[in-house]
Amino acid sequence: FVQHKGNVNAVDITSDGDFIATASSDKTINVWYFNTNKKCFEVYSQITAHEDTVWSVDFSPNGKFLLSTSADRKVCITNLNNRVAFIEVDKISAREASGNLGYPIFAEFDESGTGIKITSSDQSYGKRNIFSLALYVDNFYHLASTDLNIKFDYLEYSPGKKYLVCGLGDNISLTTRAMYKISDYVVF
């Protein structure tokens, strides 16, 4: 895993163990596959969707997509062949709401691959004023909200694509995904 020209900041492995993704300060994500003939991992592809240090990388549960965050303020979903499926910079303009993305530090899929949790900061390269955002995914991206709040102190998806628990100060909300129009078609 010495192909990067900068520090490796994050690593993720597919559930079947066949692919590994490494995110780096060199603005790239390398996707590695296990070559069964050579009995070692080799570079499968390089993801170049970011313009600055890549902070996090997460495989979708089916192993077909990568979710990443970067110092360029992007949250990006690509397939393993470097094709962008979703990208947002500065603001999330989802179907149901719009919100300031801040400086994303970390993002991950829920276990179904149709929910995304983003951890962000109000300040560049800082870990002060940390907040969380959530997106529901079907054919559209729906920014989770409770009342007028889209930023939370913490949040967690429930198993089975039904609920999202959000906390802001002393207020805890259970948000149901049924409040959004859900299509029969799924992006992932």
Buried (B, 14 or more C-beta within 10 A) or exposed (E): EEBBEEEBBBEBEBEEEBBBBBBBBBBBBBBBBBEEEEEEBEEBBEBEBBEEBBBBBBBBBEBBBBBBBBBBBBBBBBBBEBEEBBEBBEEBEBBBEEBEBBBBBBBBBBEBBBBBBBBBBEEEEEEEEBBBBBBBBBEBBBBBBBEEBBBBBBBBBBEEBEBBBBBBEEEEBEBEBEEBEBEEEEBB
